[in-house]
Structure formats: C-alpha cells, structure tokens
Amino acid sequence: MFLELKLLKIRGREEKKLNRENHEIFKVMEEYIVKSTLSFFEKEEVFQQILDIMLQSQMENKDINLFLGKDHKEFCDSIIDEYNESKSFVLKSVGFIEEFIIYIIMWLSLDMLFSFKLQFKLGSLITASLFCIITFIKKSKITNSSEDNIKSAIESFSYVLPIAILSKLIVIAVAPTINIDINMIISLYSARYFAIISILFLLFSELYKIKSNKVKIL
C-alpha cells in the first residue's frame, strides 16, 4: 500500500499541471477507471501514464485526441483489458492475499476499538474471513462491460452491509454444529506471529508489485 500512496501523491501533483480542457477529460477517464476491477495500484499506475500523455500533448500543443482517440472510454477499456490479460496468476494471488490481510486487520482493529481491549473474539476473525471471501467472489463477477453493476456494487458499496450481516449470521448458525467456540478470546499478544507474518508479506508484496510493474503498457 506504500507504493499506492506514493503514486496517489504524484497524481495529485501532476494533475495540477493540466489545462482546463485536459483536466475535465482526465476527470471523466478517472471516474471510469475507478469503477473498473483493476487493483488500486494498477489504477494509480494507469492514471500516471494518462497524465504523462496529456502533459506531453500540452507541451507539443497537440490535440489530446491524437493520442487517446475520440472515444476515451474505449481507450480506457483497452487499457483495462490489457492489464487483466497480462496479469499473472502469482500477481493475482499476491493481490488477493494482500487485500485479504488488510481487510482482516481493519475488521479486527475495529473490533478491538469498540471493546476498548487489545483482544478479539474467534467469531470476529471467522466472520471477517468469510466476509472477505464473499466480497471477493462478488467483485470477481463484476465485469467492465456492465457499467450499471459497477455503479451499484463498487461506487455505492451497497453490498457491503448485507454481506457483513450475512457473514455474521452464517458464523452464528454454523459454528455450534462444528463445535467452534466463537466467543473464545484471542489476545493481540497471542496473535503476534500472525501480525509479524502479515507485515512481512505486505512488504514482500510491495516489492513484488514494483518488480512486476516495471514494464508500462502505454
């Protein structure tokens, strides 16, 4: 996530250099790409490449359509498709695990914050894991060609609360049948190895993404 934040900062700085017309075009393309299934890193990388093209066209006093074409959404779709096709299985897996870890940490952090204790229940961990899995399955079914689904699922996040409630109900219903004590307390200290491994994996994933994304597609 550190690299993504760096790219986000760079985007904000470069965006200010655009003239009014190109800035309006960029905002439209930005909104369209944000709704895609690309990862946060990939979106920021694409934004940076589009900004480079626009700034170059400004320096040469050329029409941006000469570089992007008249149909800007079609240009965006071509980028999205190329990223999805070129993404390796390992890179997809790393991205999935990274998001999974981040969601779990956020969920458990909120659980500890609300309880005012450095501990969480086993049920919270299971619910968070189930929530992540269902959410990823939901996201994987969203295609770039279905703009209405993207708006309802990604832009409004209207599915998050129902999935969270569903995950909780499933855990409550299933746990007793398989003899799992969802009220078992897990201290933050006892989960220290998970925390260390998670941090190391996040660092590894950042390095791997940097290496995997050296080659630009534009």
C-alpha positions as CSV (number, residue, x, y, z in Angstrom):
1,M,0.0,0.0,0.0
2,F,3.0,2.3,0.4
3,L,3.7,2.5,-3.3
4,E,0.0,3.2,-4.0
5,L,0.1,6.2,-1.6
6,K,3.2,7.5,-3.3
7,L,1.5,7.2,-6.7
8,L,-1.6,9.0,-5.3
9,K,0.6,11.9,-4.1
10,I,2.3,12.1,-7.5
11,R,-1.1,12.1,-9.3
12,G,-2.3,15.0,-7.2
13,R,0.8,17.0,-8.1
14,E,0.8,16.2,-11.8
15,E,-3.0,16.8,-12.2
16,K,-2.5,20.4,-11.3
17,K,-0.3,20.9,-14.4
18,L,-3.2,20.0,-16.8
19,N,-5.0,22.8,-18.6
20,R,-8.8,23.2,-18.1
21,E,-9.9,21.1,-21.1
22,N,-7.5,18.2,-20.4
23,H,-8.3,18.3,-16.7
24,E,-12.0,17.8,-17.5
25,I,-11.2,14.9,-19.8
26,F,-8.9,13.3,-17.2
27,K,-11.6,13.5,-14.6
28,V,-14.1,11.7,-16.8
29,M,-11.5,9.0,-17.6
30,E,-10.5,8.8,-13.9
31,E,-14.1,8.2,-12.8
32,Y,-14.5,5.5,-15.4
33,I,-11.3,3.6,-14.5
34,V,-12.0,3.9,-10.7
35,K,-15.2,1.8,-11.4
36,S,-13.1,-1.0,-13.1
37,T,-11.9,-4.2,-11.5
38,L,-8.2,-3.1,-11.6
39,S,-6.4,-3.1,-8.3
40,F,-5.7,0.2,-6.5
41,F,-2.0,0.0,-7.6
42,E,-3.0,-0.7,-11.3
43,K,-5.4,2.2,-11.3
44,E,-2.8,4.7,-10.0
45,E,-0.3,3.4,-12.5
46,V,-2.8,3.9,-15.4
47,F,-3.6,7.4,-14.1
48,Q,0.0,8.3,-14.1
49,Q,0.5,7.1,-17.7
50,I,-2.5,9.0,-18.9
51,L,-1.2,12.1,-17.2
52,D,2.1,11.7,-18.9
53,I,0.4,11.5,-22.2
54,M,-1.7,14.6,-21.6
55,L,1.2,16.7,-20.3
56,Q,3.2,15.6,-23.3
57,S,0.4,16.7,-25.7
58,Q,0.2,20.1,-23.9
59,M,3.9,20.7,-24.3
60,E,3.6,19.9,-28.0
61,N,0.4,21.9,-28.3
62,K,-1.4,19.0,-29.9
63,D,-5.0,17.8,-29.6
64,I,-5.2,15.1,-26.9
65,N,-7.5,13.0,-29.2
66,L,-4.5,12.4,-31.4
67,F,-3.1,10.3,-28.5
68,L,-6.2,8.9,-26.8
69,G,-8.6,8.8,-29.7
70,K,-12.0,10.4,-29.8
71,D,-13.7,7.6,-27.7
72,H,-12.0,8.0,-24.3
73,K,-14.0,5.2,-22.7
74,E,-12.9,2.8,-25.4
75,F,-9.3,3.8,-24.7
76,C,-9.8,3.1,-21.0
77,D,-11.4,-0.3,-21.8
78,S,-8.3,-1.2,-23.9
79,I,-6.0,-0.4,-21.0
80,I,-8.2,-2.4,-18.5
81,D,-8.4,-5.4,-20.8
82,E,-4.6,-5.4,-21.4
83,Y,-3.9,-5.2,-17.7
84,N,-6.3,-8.1,-16.9
85,E,-4.9,-10.2,-19.7
86,S,-1.3,-9.6,-18.8
87,K,-1.7,-10.2,-15.1
88,S,0.0,-13.4,-13.9
89,F,-1.6,-15.9,-11.6
90,V,1.1,-15.2,-9.0
91,L,0.4,-11.5,-9.1
92,K,-3.3,-12.0,-8.8
93,S,-2.8,-14.3,-5.9
94,V,-0.4,-11.8,-4.2
95,G,-3.0,-9.1,-4.6
96,F,-5.8,-11.3,-3.3
97,I,-3.9,-12.3,-0.2
98,E,-2.7,-8.7,0.4
99,E,-6.3,-7.4,0.3
100,F,-7.4,-10.3,2.5
101,I,-4.8,-9.4,5.2
102,I,-5.7,-5.7,5.1
103,Y,-9.4,-6.3,5.4
104,I,-8.8,-8.7,8.3
105,I,-6.6,-6.2,10.1
106,M,-9.1,-3.4,9.6
107,W,-12.0,-5.6,10.9
108,L,-10.2,-6.8,14.0
109,S,-8.9,-3.3,14.7
110,L,-12.5,-2.0,14.8
111,D,-13.5,-5.0,17.0
112,M,-10.7,-4.1,19.5
113,L,-11.5,-0.4,19.3
114,F,-15.2,-0.9,20.1
115,S,-14.3,-3.3,23.0
116,F,-11.5,-1.0,24.3
117,K,-9.3,-4.1,24.8
118,L,-6.3,-5.5,22.9
119,Q,-8.2,-8.7,22.2
120,F,-10.9,-10.0,19.8
121,K,-13.2,-13.0,19.6
122,L,-12.6,-16.0,17.4
123,G,-16.0,-15.4,15.9
124,S,-14.9,-12.0,14.7
125,L,-11.9,-13.5,12.9
126,I,-14.0,-16.1,11.2
127,T,-16.7,-13.6,10.3
128,A,-14.1,-11.2,8.8
129,S,-12.6,-14.1,6.8
130,L,-15.9,-15.1,5.5
131,F,-16.8,-11.5,4.7
132,C,-13.6,-11.1,2.6
133,I,-14.2,-14.3,0.7
134,I,-17.8,-13.4,-0.2
135,T,-16.8,-9.9,-1.1
136,F,-14.0,-11.1,-3.5
137,I,-16.4,-13.5,-5.1
138,K,-18.9,-10.7,-5.6
139,K,-16.2,-8.4,-7.1
140,S,-14.9,-11.1,-9.4
141,K,-18.4,-11.3,-11.0
142,I,-18.3,-7.6,-11.9
143,T,-17.2,-7.1,-15.5
144,N,-16.1,-3.9,-17.2
145,S,-18.9,-4.1,-19.7
146,S,-21.6,-3.9,-17.1
147,E,-21.5,-0.3,-16.0
148,D,-24.7,-0.5,-14.0
149,N,-23.4,-3.3,-11.9
150,I,-20.2,-1.4,-11.3
151,K,-22.1,1.7,-10.2
152,S,-24.2,-0.2,-7.8
153,A,-21.5,-2.6,-6.4
154,I,-18.3,-0.5,-6.4
155,E,-19.3,3.1,-6.4
156,S,-22.1,2.9,-3.8
157,F,-20.7,-0.1,-1.9
158,S,-24.4,-1.1,-1.3
159,Y,-23.5,-4.7,-1.0
160,V,-21.0,-4.3,1.9
161,L,-23.5,-4.2,4.8
162,P,-25.7,-7.1,3.6
163,I,-22.6,-9.3,3.1
164,A,-21.3,-8.3,6.6
165,I,-24.7,-9.3,8.1
166,L,-24.9,-12.5,6.1
167,S,-21.3,-13.5,7.2
168,K,-22.2,-12.9,10.8
169,L,-25.4,-15.0,10.6
170,I,-23.6,-17.8,8.8
171,V,-21.0,-18.0,11.6
172,I,-23.6,-17.9,14.3
173,A,-25.6,-20.7,12.6
174,V,-22.8,-23.0,11.6
175,A,-20.3,-22.6,14.5
176,P,-22.3,-24.7,17.0
177,T,-22.8,-27.5,14.6
178,I,-19.0,-28.0,14.2
179,N,-18.2,-27.3,17.9
180,I,-16.4,-24.0,17.4
181,D,-16.5,-21.6,20.3
182,I,-17.0,-18.2,18.6
183,N,-16.7,-16.4,22.0
184,M,-13.2,-17.6,22.6
185,I,-11.0,-14.6,23.4
186,I,-7.7,-14.1,21.4
187,S,-5.3,-11.6,22.8
188,L,-3.2,-9.4,20.5
189,Y,-0.1,-10.8,22.0
190,S,-1.1,-14.4,21.2
191,A,-1.7,-13.3,17.6
192,R,1.7,-11.6,17.3
193,Y,3.1,-14.2,14.9
194,F,0.2,-13.6,12.6
195,A,0.9,-9.9,12.8
196,I,4.6,-10.3,12.0
197,I,4.0,-12.7,9.1
198,S,1.3,-10.4,7.7
199,I,3.6,-7.3,7.8
200,L,6.4,-9.3,6.2
201,F,4.0,-10.5,3.5
202,L,2.8,-6.9,2.8
203,L,6.4,-5.8,2.4
204,F,7.1,-8.7,0.1
205,S,4.0,-8.0,-2.0
206,E,5.1,-4.3,-2.4
207,L,8.5,-5.4,-3.7
208,Y,6.9,-8.0,-6.0
209,K,4.5,-5.5,-7.4
210,I,7.2,-3.0,-8.1
211,K,9.2,-5.6,-9.9
212,S,6.2,-6.9,-11.8
213,N,5.0,-3.5,-12.9
214,K,8.3,-2.0,-14.3
215,V,7.1,-2.5,-17.9
216,K,4.4,0.1,-18.8
217,I,1.7,-0.9,-21.2
218,L,1.3,2.5,-22.8
